[in-house]
Amino acid sequence: LHLFCNKRQDDWNELLPDAEFQYNNHVHSSTQMTPFFLDTGRHPCMEFKPCACPSKITP
């Protein structure tokens, strides 16, 4: 999580939902299943979210 925070590290709370989703949708070696599937019995519905980061093209 610290790799994605800004330099002041005051935006980590905005990144928690995505970090939680990634953790819960990762197959664990002990169960060979995701925590999300073990909890709900289904796989999550993933929707496409375009990057909110401004893109800069530099020559």
HURA-V231783 format. One record per pair of residues at least 24 apart in sequence whose C-alpha atoms are under 10 Angstrom apart, sorted by sequence separation. I is the first residue (numbers start at 0). GAP is how many residues later the second one is. D is the distance in whole Angstrom. If there is no record, write none. Layout:
BEGIN
I,GAP,D / I,GAP,D
END
This chain:
BEGIN
20,25,10
END
